[in-house]
Amino acid sequence: MESNVDLSCSLPGECPALSPTALIWQDVLAQAMTGELVAAMNYTALAGICDDPAEMADALEHAQGERGHAAAFASEGRRIGVPVPSNVEAKHWKRLREAFMRRIAERDFIGCLIVQEIMLESFAVASYARVGRVGPGSLGKTFAAIATEEEKHIEHAMAILRAERDLDTPRFDDKVRQLHFEVMTTLAEMLARECVHGHCEVCYGSCVKPSLFGISLSAAELRGASLQQYLRTLDKLGLPGEVTLAWVTQLPV
Amino acid sequence: MGNSVASVDERETADTRGRIGDVDFALIGHQESWRAAADVLSVLRGHEHMPLPEDEIKDILPWIPPRAVCHVEVGSEVGAKARGIYIDSFIPPDCLDSASLRDNLARVRGAAQCAIKAGAKIVSLGGFSSILIEGNFDLLSEKHDTVFTTGNTLTVAFIVRGIKKMCALEGRDLRRSTLLIVGATGDVGSGCARCLAPLVKRVLLCARNVERLRKLAEEFRSEGIEVEVATDSDQAGSQQFSATADLVICAASLPSPGFRLRGIAPGAVVCDAGYPKNLAPSAELPDAKVFFGGLGQITGGMKFTPDFRGILNRHPFPDVVHGCLLEGMALALERRFEPFSRGRGFITPERVEEMETIAALHGIHLAPLYNGDGPVECVHAASEKQY
């Protein structure tokens, strides 16, 4: 795993006076930073298919913003004395990235927004908000602040997506359904209470999920909050609640 | 989880986005047990998928925001039809106690917003939902054309009719009976009291709120009805009541551990109409004739899409539904989109008769009586044959 952000310590053991939860936070930060870097790459790719210069500028601005978030997470790691590794090639993140890039290859701007803004950002907003509540001091504030910023991204995309849905509702809903099973299946596996398919390739050592209780979190809570945020976002788009609930119940656990 | 689970964006409520088509009625409910919740999720998940493990369901369900789960179409014996939706508030089955009141209220409000957003003309509040909102309709958004009914009037109608039927089956004379109502000051309990008090010899009222009990008793005394009261905490009084009564209606909004039904008179007729059920399945009531009250049966046809038959209505007979939900369907079939049951303490014999007439016109009648052991009437018929 290589780090994309400059780190002050190379290994967690090299920093003196680590708090007992520092290594848990290291993995939480690593997951968040990897997600931000994938998002930055996604927005950069999106800029490449934008015909409208304003949309292109927006996408590039978002990419820059996501890189800033990644840097903020790395900085929080330094503050508590741990390096924050990232791995955009980790198996789940790679699959998510590939799904996004398939939309790019098709020059499917709306598909890209659905994947990034509705699915990946729902996960980010919900999980960052939960982490923000329990994170100590500056670390918690950083997560909470980034959750708020990511929520604004979603709002920005909602107007575009609503207008698109109004043009052809059945077609739009079918596209969301297809992307749901392609993307959310991977996210659901990431969010499962246990990583039953092996190491996620982002956690520094063993899987962090069983240790989350040490920072007053649980994998079940992060999954629940993420799926709730996702359902609520789809509600706001206007998709029928009974349909989206059926989709969610069909995800792997 | 906090209120966030149930919140619905107000802007969404105001526009027509997400409307499901013509929705005459919406039914708001929740599941009483984890088994029932698992069955609901299993239908949504589809039979081609393995059912979710129970521990996963317990982890996931509390996070599901209130939402429509299925479409419901009902028919009437006079040819009327009505379309509706069932909205589950997804109150976790083990959170029906007062400790979860705030979150549950938020969930019911969220479910109500879903009904408004869907454009429902009338909404019936099933089970715990009506108890939570009873007397607090101002908790619901006012900016809409949707009306809400607790459905309690039809529930009372079916409880009263069930008591009368059971008495007839058991050869009891109502006029010689002592009636005990547990949860007597609630909307359903007081409605039952008003309907049955003039028909029995003596009325015993039991509830938690002393002041409401006193007022209700005064109302009956002024009509020349013999009445006594006891609070749940009055162990001696309530035990004496249970030993004296030969008709008992349990209509408390919470399981009533403070009230000792163990000492109930042998052979007493007991109607469990509480929600959640007031009598634990393990309750030992030797020789008591127990039945579940407040249930009706729709004879003009009822279709769920997806097919939730026997899952949303888990009864040993087809097309049996709680009276509170049937009230919304009956009013929709009658095209009377009005808040028929609203607030607490307004259920009178006249209103009950009016609602029962509307329901009967559309083929909605008292359901066959049953209890935790199965149908009561078949058991009764069998025992009759023995004699």
Interface residues (C-beta under 8 A of the other chain):
Chain A: R162 R193 A220 R223 G224 A225 L227 Q228 L231 R232 D235 K236 G238 L239 P240 G241 E242 T244 L245 A246 V248 T249 Q250 V253
Chain B: S4 V5 S7 V8 D9 E12 R17 G18 I20 L41 L44 R45 G46 H49 L52 P53 E56 D59 I60 P62 W63 I64 P65 R67 A68 V69 C70 H71 I85 C114 P306
